[in-house]
């Protein structure tokens, strides 16, 4: 058994890191909004899903115009990412303005219910549009990068097997790293980032220091939603099939990643996403082997949510978070 696990370990790590990068970027949206408003935006998974559909629609449009054949794939990819980020960023701003701002002084449970309502509305709206345009809400996504290449780890250890890497996986790593590093620099080294941190620390005091709190909140929703939309494009290209319900479970796992790292902690969300992705892929590949066939790959989701339960019980502030007292 141990030898088999070692043989599959390189492939598991590569696939897990790709999935973890997706979780990490989606988790950033959760953690940014919570850091500012102390609101769990459970509609964020549907914003991710909307980004996947918007990116796919733009790809179909490019194909209809003949642009994908004339442009290098990476340029088409970047353009699709940009459009998806702008659309989902604007969607996030609209959601905040319509569904969250009027409830800002209401009990948090009311805002949470509103987030679930937005989630269901987006699911059914995207399903209606997809069925109207294609006749089916399950959409197959054309791939911009078709290539694969192999990596050999035999020089490190004869027990390790080879791994096959999709070209799109490399692009996921590049885009995810650029987005995460860019966000970290923006939040920690820019004027607007400083305003975000001030509002997160004390909204009332920040407003007294000439910080426009509403603009900061809108910017937070725009950035978080744009990140979610970009990840939807990456997901669609990596896995090739999307539907209006892909955001629900993935959004919960990204939320788990944010909790694991410390909800409100940007670097913690990045770390949590990678950990959840690698553990899920490890479970998917080896759970049947380790349990003698009693549990198959379909039980991999248990890992993510078991981690959530354990973290909430023993370290509810997360690995990189700080325990705080509830305001009364």
Secondary structure, 3 states (H helix, E strand, C coil): CHHHHHHHHHHHHHHHHHHHHHHHHHHHHHHHHHHHHCCCCCCHHHHHHHHHHHHHHHHHHHHHHCHHHHCCHHHHHHHHHHHHHHHHHHHHHHHHHHHHHHHCCCCHHHHHHHHHHHHHHHHHHHHHHHHHHHCCCCEECCCCCCCEEEECCCCCCCCCCCEEEEHHHHHHHHHHHHHHHHHHHHHHHCHHHHHHHHHHHCHHHHHHCCCCHHHHHHHHHHHHHHHHHHHHHHHHHHHCEECCCHHHHHHHHHHHHHHHHCCCCHHHHHHHHHHHHHHHHHHHHHHHHHCCCCCCHHHHHHHHHHHHHHHHHHCCCCCCCCCCCCCC
